[in-house]
Amino acid sequence: MTVSRRGNTGQGERRRLPPHSPHSKTEQLKKLQNGWTNKRDKYEEAHRAELTLWNAASRYLHANLPKGTKTLPIAEWEQEYADLKTQRDSDYTKLKETRAEVAELQKIRKCVDIALRADQPEQTQNRTKLHEQER
């Protein structure tokens, strides 16, 4: 295969392409034999679905970014995430304390219920005795 040194004009000196050129016949035959031209094509074919989703997300984000913004405010997001994480940790500590308090109050309530049940048979016996005496 021959190519002009001066581009598309067709004038000038012509030279022969080396055999390792991507336009050579051996390179075209290699492509036909293994189906891939390079590692990038192979990777793109193997991860076509992921790359399609990535490209769609990228197009959507860039279409919906505020005017004058070329990138996402990642540093602000990381700061917000850190703030929310500390708030969550403090709230969770309060929740643990509240749960412990509720568990203690439930134990007290159970003890009071047991004590009331122990008193009830005496009260019912007293009521039955009073009813019998009134009759």
KEKE-3310 file (N, C-alpha, C; in steps of 0.2 Angstrom, whole numbers, plus 5000, padded with zeros to 4 digits):
npx = (5004:5003:5006:5004:5016:5013:5000:4983:4984:4990:5000:5018:5031:5030:5028:5032:5022:5027:5027:5021:5012:4996:4988:4992:4992:4994:4991:4978:4974:4977:4968:4956:4958:4959:4949:4950:4957:4965:4969:4960:4948:4944:4942:4931:4921:4919:4914:4903:4889:4891:4899:4890:4880:4887:4891:4878:4874:4884:4881:4868:4871:4880:4872:4862:4869:4872:4873:4889:4896:4907:4911:4907:4902:4912:4920:4912:4902:4908:4912:4899:4894:4903:4899:4885:4888:4894:4883:4874:4881:4881:4867:4864:4870:4862:4851:4854:4856:4843:4836:4841:4836:4822:4822:4825:4814:4804:4807:4805:4791:4786:4789:4781:4769:4769:4769:4756:4748:4750:4744:4731:4724:4722:4713:4702:4698:4695:4684:4675:4672:4666:4655:4648:4645:4637:4626)
npy = (4994:5011:5028:5045:5057:5071:5071:5073:5078:5070:5073:5073:5063:5046:5033:5017:5008:5002:4985:4984:4993:5000:4999:4989:4974:4962:4966:4969:4956:4949:4956:4951:4937:4936:4944:4956:4972:4979:4979:4988:4988:4975:4976:4986:4979:4968:4975:4982:4985:4991:5002:5008:5012:5021:5031:5036:5041:5051:5059:5064:5070:5080:5087:5092:5100:5115:5131:5136:5127:5114:5103:5091:5095:5088:5089:5097:5088:5078:5084:5087:5074:5070:5078:5074:5061:5062:5068:5058:5048:5054:5055:5042:5037:5044:5037:5024:5027:5030:5019:5010:5016:5015:5001:4999:5005:4997:4985:4989:4992:4978:4973:4980:4976:4963:4964:4970:4960:4950:4956:4956:4944:4944:4955:4951:4940:4947:4955:4945:4940:4951:4952:4941:4943:4954:4948)
npz = (5000:4996:5001:5001:5005:5006:5010:5005:4993:4983:4975:4974:4982:4984:4996:5003:5015:5031:5036:5049:5050:5054:5042:5034:5026:5033:5046:5045:5042:5054:5063:5057:5061:5075:5079:5086:5087:5097:5114:5120:5112:5115:5129:5129:5122:5131:5142:5138:5142:5155:5151:5143:5152:5160:5151:5148:5160:5162:5151:5155:5168:5164:5156:5165:5174:5184:5176:5170:5177:5177:5182:5195:5212:5222:5233:5242:5243:5250:5262:5267:5268:5279:5289:5290:5294:5307:5314:5313:5320:5333:5335:5335:5347:5356:5354:5358:5372:5375:5372:5382:5393:5391:5391:5405:5411:5407:5413:5426:5425:5423:5435:5444:5439:5442:5456:5458:5453:5463:5473:5469:5471:5484:5486:5478:5486:5497:5492:5489:5501:5507:5499:5502:5516:5515:5510)
capx = (5000:5007:5003:5008:5019:5010:4993:4978:4985:4991:5007:5024:5034:5026:5033:5029:5021:5030:5023:5018:5007:4989:4985:4995:4987:4995:4988:4971:4973:4977:4962:4951:4959:4957:4943:4951:4962:4969:4966:4955:4942:4942:4939:4925:4917:4918:4911:4899:4884:4893:4901:4884:4877:4892:4890:4872:4874:4888:4877:4863:4874:4883:4866:4859:4873:4871:4877:4895:4899:4910:4912:4902:4906:4914:4923:4907:4898:4912:4911:4892:4894:4906:4894:4880:4890:4895:4877:4871:4884:4878:4860:4864:4872:4856:4846:4856:4854:4835:4834:4843:4831:4816:4822:4825:4807:4800:4808:4801:4784:4785:4790:4775:4763:4769:4767:4749:4745:4751:4739:4724:4720:4719:4708:4696:4696:4691:4678:4670:4670:4662:4649:4645:4643:4631:4620)
capy = (5000:5017:5034:5051:5061:5077:5071:5071:5081:5066:5075:5072:5057:5041:5028:5010:5008:4996:4979:4984:4999:4997:4999:4984:4968:4957:4969:4967:4948:4948:4958:4946:4931:4936:4948:4962:4976:4980:4978:4993:4986:4969:4978:4989:4973:4964:4979:4986:4987:4996:5008:5012:5016:5026:5036:5039:5045:5056:5064:5066:5074:5086:5091:5095:5104:5122:5134:5138:5122:5109:5096:5090:5098:5082:5091:5099:5082:5074:5088:5086:5067:5069:5081:5069:5055:5064:5069:5051:5045:5057:5053:5034:5037:5046:5032:5019:5029:5030:5012:5007:5019:5011:4994:4999:5007:4991:4980:4992:4990:4971:4972:4983:4972:4957:4966:4971:4953:4947:4959:4955:4938:4946:4960:4947:4937:4952:4957:4939:4940:4957:4951:4935:4946:4958:4944)
capz = (5000:4996:5004:4999:5010:5007:5012:5001:4986:4978:4972:4979:4983:4987:4999:5004:5022:5034:5037:5055:5050:5054:5036:5031:5025:5039:5052:5043:5043:5061:5065:5055:5064:5082:5080:5090:5085:5102:5121:5122:5109:5118:5135:5127:5120:5137:5147:5134:5146:5160:5148:5140:5158:5162:5146:5148:5166:5161:5147:5159:5173:5161:5153:5170:5179:5183:5170:5172:5181:5172:5186:5201:5218:5226:5240:5246:5245:5255:5268:5269:5271:5285:5294:5291:5298:5314:5316:5313:5326:5339:5336:5337:5354:5360:5353:5363:5379:5376:5372:5388:5398:5390:5394:5412:5413:5406:5419:5432:5424:5424:5443:5447:5437:5446:5463:5458:5452:5469:5478:5467:5474:5491:5485:5476:5491:5502:5489:5489:5508:5508:5496:5506:5522:5514:5508)
cpx = (5005:5003:5007:5011:5016:5003:4989:4979:4986:4998:5012:5026:5030:5031:5029:5028:5025:5025:5019:5013:5000:4985:4987:4991:4988:4992:4980:4969:4973:4971:4956:4952:4957:4951:4944:4957:4967:4965:4960:4948:4940:4939:4932:4920:4914:4913:4906:4893:4886:4895:4895:4880:4881:4891:4884:4871:4878:4885:4872:4866:4876:4877:4862:4863:4871:4875:4884:4899:4901:4910:4907:4906:4907:4916:4917:4903:4902:4911:4904:4891:4897:4902:4888:4882:4891:4888:4873:4874:4881:4871:4859:4866:4866:4851:4848:4854:4846:4833:4835:4838:4825:4816:4822:4818:4803:4801:4805:4793:4782:4785:4783:4769:4763:4767:4759:4745:4745:4746:4732:4721:4718:4713:4702:4694:4692:4685:4673:4668:4665:4655:4645:4642:4637:4625:4617)
cpy = (5006:5023:5040:5055:5068:5077:5069:5074:5076:5067:5073:5064:5052:5036:5022:5010:5002:4991:4980:4990:4996:4997:4993:4978:4963:4960:4968:4960:4947:4950:4953:4939:4931:4940:4955:4966:4977:4978:4982:4990:4980:4971:4981:4984:4970:4968:4984:4989:4992:5002:5012:5016:5022:5032:5040:5043:5051:5062:5067:5072:5081:5090:5095:5099:5111:5125:5137:5133:5116:5102:5096:5093:5092:5084:5094:5093:5078:5078:5087:5079:5066:5072:5077:5063:5056:5065:5062:5047:5047:5055:5046:5033:5039:5040:5026:5020:5028:5023:5008:5010:5016:5004:4994:5000:5001:4985:4983:4991:4983:4970:4974:4979:4965:4958:4967:4964:4949:4950:4958:4949:4940:4950:4956:4943:4941:4954:4951:4939:4945:4955:4945:4938:4950:4954:4942)
cpz = (5000:4998:5002:5005:5012:5008:5006:4994:4981:4974:4977:4978:4986:4990:5001:5012:5025:5035:5044:5055:5051:5048:5032:5030:5030:5045:5051:5044:5050:5065:5064:5059:5071:5084:5084:5087:5091:5109:5122:5119:5113:5125:5134:5126:5126:5142:5143:5138:5151:5157:5145:5146:5160:5157:5146:5155:5165:5157:5151:5164:5169:5158:5159:5175:5178:5178:5174:5176:5176:5176:5192:5207:5223:5233:5244:5248:5251:5262:5271:5272:5277:5290:5295:5295:5305:5317:5317:5320:5333:5341:5338:5344:5358:5360:5358:5370:5380:5376:5379:5394:5397:5393:5402:5414:5412:5411:5425:5432:5425:5432:5446:5445:5441:5453:5463:5457:5459:5474:5476:5470:5481:5491:5482:5481:5496:5499:5490:5496:5510:5505:5500:5513:5521:5512:5514)
residu = (MET:THR:VAL:SER:ARG:ARG:GLY:ASN:THR:GLY:GLN:GLY:GLU:ARG:ARG:ARG:LEU:PRO:PRO:HIS:SER:PRO:HIS:SER:LYS:THR:GLU:GLN:LEU:LYS:LYS:LEU:GLN:ASN:GLY:TRP:THR:ASN:LYS:ARG:ASP:LYS:TYR:GLU:GLU:ALA:HIS:ARG:ALA:GLU:LEU:THR:LEU:TRP:ASN:ALA:ALA:SER:ARG:TYR:LEU:HIS:ALA:ASN:LEU:PRO:LYS:GLY:THR:LYS:THR:LEU:PRO:ILE:ALA:GLU:TRP:GLU:GLN:GLU:TYR:ALA:ASP:LEU:LYS:THR:GLN:ARG:ASP:SER:ASP:TYR:THR:LYS:LEU:LYS:GLU:THR:ARG:ALA:GLU:VAL:ALA:GLU:LEU:GLN:LYS:ILE:ARG:LYS:CYS:VAL:ASP:ILE:ALA:LEU:ARG:ALA:ASP:GLN:PRO:GLU:GLN:THR:GLN:ASN:ARG:THR:LYS:LEU:HIS:GLU:GLN:GLU:ARG)
# end
